[in-house]
Amino acid sequence: MSKQLLPEGVNSEKTIPWARHQLVVTKHKDDEQVSSSPYAMWDSLNPVTDFSKFYEDDENINGEDLVFWITSGMHHIPRAEDLPLTTTVGNHLTFFLLPLNYFPTCPSVTSRDHIRIEYKDPKNPSEGVRVERNGNSYETCSMPNIAKDYDELLQENPDIVIESRLSRGIL
């Protein structure tokens, strides 16, 4: 989400009132498809689309189809590589809507195929790992045509799933 929000009434802010908020949730309406207009820059006093009207009605949103209007942005620190063109490599904006305390525990532990891998001795990781399969056999959730049994591979090289050996002096 964008950390730098525009205060109301600054310059041509009226054309982008969505920039006043990090998040606005509204009831879905067919006539409210976009938060601004490509023509906004030519009439900043009377914009074609006035986003503030989308939420000023303060409608009840319980049990309704919702629209999340999210203001996202990033900080760009200029660098020599930006000339003559600023690349977009690594400039990726995403938004995740995740539940908070929706489940009492991680729902993946109820999967019949889940396994737990832990150190045999947490104080001495070099002793290897223990695999808890919760009553499931190796064949239950394995890929076909593996030369060795997966548990055997883990005993030989536990580092394929969890760090257990020193590498360059680092565990």
ZADRENPA-355972 format. One record per residue (C-alpha): x, z, y; residue in three letters; residue number from 1. Coordinates in pm, whole numbers, plus 50000, padded with zeros to 5 digits. Layout:
<sites>
<site><east>X</east><up>Z</up><north>Y</north><resn>ala</resn><resi>NUM</resi></site>
...
</sites>
This chain:
<sites>
<site><east>50000</east><up>50000</up><north>50000</north><resn>met</resn><resi>1</resi></site>
<site><east>50117</east><up>49934</up><north>50350</north><resn>ser</resn><resi>2</resi></site>
<site><east>50261</east><up>50235</up><north>50528</north><resn>lys</resn><resi>3</resi></site>
<site><east>50257</east><up>50085</up><north>50878</north><resn>gln</resn><resi>4</resi></site>
<site><east>49896</east><up>50056</up><north>50990</north><resn>leu</resn><resi>5</resi></site>
<site><east>49783</east><up>49913</up><north>51323</north><resn>leu</resn><resi>6</resi></site>
<site><east>49604</east><up>50141</up><north>51566</north><resn>pro</resn><resi>7</resi></site>
<site><east>49273</east><up>50012</up><north>51702</north><resn>glu</resn><resi>8</resi></site>
<site><east>49283</east><up>49795</up><north>52015</north><resn>gly</resn><resi>9</resi></site>
<site><east>49653</east><up>49700</up><north>52011</north><resn>val</resn><resi>10</resi></site>
<site><east>49716</east><up>49338</up><north>52116</north><resn>asn</resn><resi>11</resi></site>
<site><east>49509</east><up>49103</up><north>51898</north><resn>ser</resn><resi>12</resi></site>
<site><east>49439</east><up>49371</up><north>51636</north><resn>glu</resn><resi>13</resi></site>
<site><east>49066</east><up>49295</up><north>51660</north><resn>lys</resn><resi>14</resi></site>
<site><east>49126</east><up>48983</up><north>51450</north><resn>thr</resn><resi>15</resi></site>
<site><east>49274</east><up>49190</up><north>51166</north><resn>ile</resn><resi>16</resi></site>
<site><east>49084</east><up>49522</up><north>51161</north><resn>pro</resn><resi>17</resi></site>
<site><east>49163</east><up>49556</up><north>50790</north><resn>trp</resn><resi>18</resi></site>
<site><east>49515</east><up>49653</up><north>50900</north><resn>ala</resn><resi>19</resi></site>
<site><east>49377</east><up>49984</up><north>51031</north><resn>arg</resn><resi>20</resi></site>
<site><east>49324</east><up>50110</up><north>50676</north><resn>his</resn><resi>21</resi></site>
<site><east>49523</east><up>50128</up><north>50354</north><resn>gln</resn><resi>22</resi></site>
<site><east>49208</east><up>50101</up><north>50145</north><resn>leu</resn><resi>23</resi></site>
<site><east>48843</east><up>50024</up><north>50216</north><resn>val</resn><resi>24</resi></site>
<site><east>48582</east><up>50027</up><north>49941</north><resn>val</resn><resi>25</resi></site>
<site><east>48256</east><up>49842</up><north>50007</north><resn>thr</resn><resi>26</resi></site>
<site><east>47947</east><up>49736</up><north>49819</north><resn>lys</resn><resi>27</resi></site>
<site><east>47978</east><up>49374</up><north>49704</north><resn>his</resn><resi>28</resi></site>
<site><east>47795</east><up>49128</up><north>49928</north><resn>lys</resn><resi>29</resi></site>
<site><east>47797</east><up>48752</up><north>49882</north><resn>asp</resn><resi>30</resi></site>
<site><east>47849</east><up>48693</up><north>50255</north><resn>asp</resn><resi>31</resi></site>
<site><east>48158</east><up>48919</up><north>50270</north><resn>glu</resn><resi>32</resi></site>
<site><east>48415</east><up>48709</up><north>50084</north><resn>gln</resn><resi>33</resi></site>
<site><east>48724</east><up>48732</up><north>50308</north><resn>val</resn><resi>34</resi></site>
<site><east>48855</east><up>48996</up><north>50548</north><resn>ser</resn><resi>35</resi></site>
<site><east>48973</east><up>48752</up><north>50816</north><resn>ser</resn><resi>36</resi></site>
<site><east>48967</east><up>48385</up><north>50909</north><resn>ser</resn><resi>37</resi></site>
<site><east>49233</east><up>48119</up><north>50967</north><resn>pro</resn><resi>38</resi></site>
<site><east>49064</east><up>48065</up><north>51306</north><resn>tyr</resn><resi>39</resi></site>
<site><east>49109</east><up>48429</up><north>51415</north><resn>ala</resn><resi>40</resi></site>
<site><east>49424</east><up>48358</up><north>51617</north><resn>met</resn><resi>41</resi></site>
<site><east>49233</east><up>48132</up><north>51857</north><resn>trp</resn><resi>42</resi></site>
<site><east>48966</east><up>48386</up><north>51950</north><resn>asp</resn><resi>43</resi></site>
<site><east>49099</east><up>48738</up><north>51926</north><resn>ser</resn><resi>44</resi></site>
<site><east>48827</east><up>48880</up><north>52154</north><resn>leu</resn><resi>45</resi></site>
<site><east>48541</east><up>48751</up><north>51939</north><resn>asn</resn><resi>46</resi></site>
<site><east>48677</east><up>48690</up><north>51586</north><resn>pro</resn><resi>47</resi></site>
<site><east>48492</east><up>48465</up><north>51341</north><resn>val</resn><resi>48</resi></site>
<site><east>48507</east><up>48735</up><north>51072</north><resn>thr</resn><resi>49</resi></site>
<site><east>48487</east><up>49097</up><north>51187</north><resn>asp</resn><resi>50</resi></site>
<site><east>48602</east><up>49306</up><north>50892</north><resn>phe</resn><resi>51</resi></site>
<site><east>48504</east><up>49632</up><north>51062</north><resn>ser</resn><resi>52</resi></site>
<site><east>48137</east><up>49530</up><north>51018</north><resn>lys</resn><resi>53</resi></site>
<site><east>48191</east><up>49537</up><north>50639</north><resn>phe</resn><resi>54</resi></site>
<site><east>48228</east><up>49914</up><north>50637</north><resn>tyr</resn><resi>55</resi></site>
<site><east>48058</east><up>50031</up><north>50958</north><resn>glu</resn><resi>56</resi></site>
<site><east>47719</east><up>50035</up><north>50783</north><resn>asp</resn><resi>57</resi></site>
<site><east>47848</east><up>50325</up><north>50567</north><resn>asp</resn><resi>58</resi></site>
<site><east>47635</east><up>50217</up><north>50269</north><resn>glu</resn><resi>59</resi></site>
<site><east>47613</east><up>50426</up><north>49954</north><resn>asn</resn><resi>60</resi></site>
<site><east>47843</east><up>50275</up><north>49689</north><resn>ile</resn><resi>61</resi></site>
<site><east>47731</east><up>50482</up><north>49389</north><resn>asn</resn><resi>62</resi></site>
<site><east>47621</east><up>50260</up><north>49101</north><resn>gly</resn><resi>63</resi></site>
<site><east>47707</east><up>49941</up><north>49290</north><resn>glu</resn><resi>64</resi></site>
<site><east>47946</east><up>49652</up><north>49229</north><resn>asp</resn><resi>65</resi></site>
<site><east>48247</east><up>49741</up><north>49441</north><resn>leu</resn><resi>66</resi></site>
<site><east>48507</east><up>49549</up><north>49636</north><resn>val</resn><resi>67</resi></site>
<site><east>48844</east><up>49712</up><north>49705</north><resn>phe</resn><resi>68</resi></site>
<site><east>49004</east><up>49584</up><north>50025</north><resn>trp</resn><resi>69</resi></site>
<site><east>49371</east><up>49680</up><north>49996</north><resn>ile</resn><resi>70</resi></site>
<site><east>49629</east><up>49641</up><north>50271</north><resn>thr</resn><resi>71</resi></site>
<site><east>49964</east><up>49578</up><north>50110</north><resn>ser</resn><resi>72</resi></site>
<site><east>50295</east><up>49509</up><north>50271</north><resn>gly</resn><resi>73</resi></site>
<site><east>50666</east><up>49538</up><north>50224</north><resn>met</resn><resi>74</resi></site>
<site><east>50973</east><up>49615</up><north>50425</north><resn>his</resn><resi>75</resi></site>
<site><east>51216</east><up>49329</up><north>50468</north><resn>his</resn><resi>76</resi></site>
<site><east>51574</east><up>49410</up><north>50558</north><resn>ile</resn><resi>77</resi></site>
<site><east>51737</east><up>49093</up><north>50692</north><resn>pro</resn><resi>78</resi></site>
<site><east>52053</east><up>48983</up><north>50513</north><resn>arg</resn><resi>79</resi></site>
<site><east>52300</east><up>48695</up><north>50534</north><resn>ala</resn><resi>80</resi></site>
<site><east>52139</east><up>48519</up><north>50236</north><resn>glu</resn><resi>81</resi></site>
<site><east>51814</east><up>48476</up><north>50434</north><resn>asp</resn><resi>82</resi></site>
<site><east>51958</east><up>48185</up><north>50633</north><resn>leu</resn><resi>83</resi></site>
<site><east>51845</east><up>47913</up><north>50652</north><resn>pro</resn><resi>84</resi></site>
<site><east>51550</east><up>48019</up><north>50430</north><resn>leu</resn><resi>85</resi></site>
<site><east>51418</east><up>48361</up><north>50340</north><resn>thr</resn><resi>86</resi></site>
<site><east>51369</east><up>48363</up><north>49965</north><resn>thr</resn><resi>87</resi></site>
<site><east>51081</east><up>48534</up><north>49792</north><resn>thr</resn><resi>88</resi></site>
<site><east>51277</east><up>48642</up><north>49486</north><resn>val</resn><resi>89</resi></site>
<site><east>51187</east><up>49003</up><north>49414</north><resn>gly</resn><resi>90</resi></site>
<site><east>50910</east><up>49007</up><north>49674</north><resn>asn</resn><resi>91</resi></site>
<site><east>50615</east><up>49086</up><north>49455</north><resn>his</resn><resi>92</resi></site>
<site><east>50317</east><up>49296</up><north>49559</north><resn>leu</resn><resi>93</resi></site>
<site><east>50086</east><up>49454</up><north>49303</north><resn>thr</resn><resi>94</resi></site>
<site><east>49815</east><up>49714</up><north>49298</north><resn>phe</resn><resi>95</resi></site>
<site><east>49712</east><up>49922</up><north>48999</north><resn>phe</resn><resi>96</resi></site>
<site><east>49390</east><up>50113</up><north>48979</north><resn>leu</resn><resi>97</resi></site>
<site><east>49457</east><up>50381</up><north>48718</north><resn>leu</resn><resi>98</resi></site>
<site><east>49240</east><up>50671</up><north>48604</north><resn>pro</resn><resi>99</resi></site>
<site><east>49345</east><up>51023</up><north>48694</north><resn>leu</resn><resi>100</resi></site>
<site><east>49277</east><up>51282</up><north>48423</north><resn>asn</resn><resi>101</resi></site>
<site><east>49013</east><up>51054</up><north>48270</north><resn>tyr</resn><resi>102</resi></site>
<site><east>49126</east><up>51151</up><north>47919</north><resn>phe</resn><resi>103</resi></site>
<site><east>49236</east><up>51501</up><north>47813</north><resn>pro</resn><resi>104</resi></site>
<site><east>49548</east><up>51348</up><north>47648</north><resn>thr</resn><resi>105</resi></site>
<site><east>49710</east><up>51008</up><north>47612</north><resn>cys</resn><resi>106</resi></site>
<site><east>49455</east><up>50786</up><north>47431</north><resn>pro</resn><resi>107</resi></site>
<site><east>49731</east><up>50607</up><north>47240</north><resn>ser</resn><resi>108</resi></site>
<site><east>49785</east><up>50913</up><north>47018</north><resn>val</resn><resi>109</resi></site>
<site><east>49446</east><up>50849</up><north>46857</north><resn>thr</resn><resi>110</resi></site>
<site><east>49567</east><up>50509</up><north>46737</north><resn>ser</resn><resi>111</resi></site>
<site><east>49594</east><up>50513</up><north>46360</north><resn>arg</resn><resi>112</resi></site>
<site><east>49922</east><up>50321</up><north>46383</north><resn>asp</resn><resi>113</resi></site>
<site><east>50105</east><up>50542</up><north>46631</north><resn>his</resn><resi>114</resi></site>
<site><east>50447</east><up>50684</up><north>46551</north><resn>ile</resn><resi>115</resi></site>
<site><east>50662</east><up>50945</up><north>46721</north><resn>arg</resn><resi>116</resi></site>
<site><east>51039</east><up>50915</up><north>46738</north><resn>ile</resn><resi>117</resi></site>
<site><east>51237</east><up>51222</up><north>46840</north><resn>glu</resn><resi>118</resi></site>
<site><east>51589</east><up>51355</up><north>46808</north><resn>tyr</resn><resi>119</resi></site>
<site><east>51666</east><up>51549</up><north>46490</north><resn>lys</resn><resi>120</resi></site>
<site><east>51851</east><up>51795</up><north>46711</north><resn>asp</resn><resi>121</resi></site>
<site><east>51781</east><up>51758</up><north>47086</north><resn>pro</resn><resi>122</resi></site>
<site><east>52105</east><up>51944</up><north>47163</north><resn>lys</resn><resi>123</resi></site>
<site><east>52305</east><up>51700</up><north>46951</north><resn>asn</resn><resi>124</resi></site>
<site><east>52155</east><up>51349</up><north>46982</north><resn>pro</resn><resi>125</resi></site>
<site><east>52435</east><up>51195</up><north>46776</north><resn>ser</resn><resi>126</resi></site>
<site><east>52272</east><up>51342</up><north>46461</north><resn>glu</resn><resi>127</resi></site>
<site><east>52011</east><up>51067</up><north>46483</north><resn>gly</resn><resi>128</resi></site>
<site><east>51634</east><up>51054</up><north>46502</north><resn>val</resn><resi>129</resi></site>
<site><east>51330</east><up>51162</up><north>46302</north><resn>arg</resn><resi>130</resi></site>
<site><east>51033</east><up>50925</up><north>46267</north><resn>val</resn><resi>131</resi></site>
<site><east>50687</east><up>51081</up><north>46233</north><resn>glu</resn><resi>132</resi></site>
<site><east>50442</east><up>50819</up><north>46101</north><resn>arg</resn><resi>133</resi></site>
<site><east>50137</east><up>51047</up><north>46076</north><resn>asn</resn><resi>134</resi></site>
<site><east>50060</east><up>50944</up><north>45720</north><resn>gly</resn><resi>135</resi></site>
<site><east>50096</east><up>50571</up><north>45780</north><resn>asn</resn><resi>136</resi></site>
<site><east>50330</east><up>50360</up><north>45575</north><resn>ser</resn><resi>137</resi></site>
<site><east>50592</east><up>50133</up><north>45724</north><resn>tyr</resn><resi>138</resi></site>
<site><east>50385</east><up>49829</up><north>45620</north><resn>glu</resn><resi>139</resi></site>
<site><east>50082</east><up>49940</up><north>45824</north><resn>thr</resn><resi>140</resi></site>
<site><east>50221</east><up>49820</up><north>46154</north><resn>cys</resn><resi>141</resi></site>
<site><east>50534</east><up>49622</up><north>46082</north><resn>ser</resn><resi>142</resi></site>
<site><east>50637</east><up>49267</up><north>46156</north><resn>met</resn><resi>143</resi></site>
<site><east>50678</east><up>49046</up><north>45849</north><resn>pro</resn><resi>144</resi></site>
<site><east>51013</east><up>48927</up><north>45711</north><resn>asn</resn><resi>145</resi></site>
<site><east>51232</east><up>49213</up><north>45828</north><resn>ile</resn><resi>146</resi></site>
<site><east>51542</east><up>49228</up><north>45611</north><resn>ala</resn><resi>147</resi></site>
<site><east>51565</east><up>49608</up><north>45606</north><resn>lys</resn><resi>148</resi></site>
<site><east>51314</east><up>49886</up><north>45614</north><resn>asp</resn><resi>149</resi></site>
<site><east>51261</east><up>49986</up><north>45977</north><resn>tyr</resn><resi>150</resi></site>
<site><east>51322</east><up>50354</up><north>45905</north><resn>asp</resn><resi>151</resi></site>
<site><east>51653</east><up>50260</up><north>45744</north><resn>glu</resn><resi>152</resi></site>
<site><east>51747</east><up>50056</up><north>46052</north><resn>leu</resn><resi>153</resi></site>
<site><east>51665</east><up>50356</up><north>46271</north><resn>leu</resn><resi>154</resi></site>
<site><east>51888</east><up>50581</up><north>46064</north><resn>gln</resn><resi>155</resi></site>
<site><east>52175</east><up>50333</up><north>46096</north><resn>glu</resn><resi>156</resi></site>
<site><east>52124</east><up>50266</up><north>46466</north><resn>asn</resn><resi>157</resi></site>
<site><east>51879</east><up>50498</up><north>46642</north><resn>pro</resn><resi>158</resi></site>
<site><east>51986</east><up>50348</up><north>46975</north><resn>asp</resn><resi>159</resi></site>
<site><east>51743</east><up>50061</up><north>46917</north><resn>ile</resn><resi>160</resi></site>
<site><east>51463</east><up>50297</up><north>47028</north><resn>val</resn><resi>161</resi></site>
<site><east>51623</east><up>50606</up><north>47185</north><resn>ile</resn><resi>162</resi></site>
<site><east>51969</east><up>50682</up><north>47325</north><resn>glu</resn><resi>163</resi></site>
<site><east>52159</east><up>50896</up><north>47078</north><resn>ser</resn><resi>164</resi></site>
<site><east>52523</east><up>50799</up><north>47115</north><resn>arg</resn><resi>165</resi></site>
<site><east>52775</east><up>50812</up><north>47392</north><resn>leu</resn><resi>166</resi></site>
<site><east>52839</east><up>50481</up><north>47561</north><resn>ser</resn><resi>167</resi></site>
<site><east>53116</east><up>50469</up><north>47821</north><resn>arg</resn><resi>168</resi></site>
<site><east>53105</east><up>50848</up><north>47830</north><resn>gly</resn><resi>169</resi></site>
<site><east>52733</east><up>50854</up><north>47910</north><resn>ile</resn><resi>170</resi></site>
<site><east>52455</east><up>50962</up><north>47675</north><resn>leu</resn><resi>171</resi></site>
</sites>
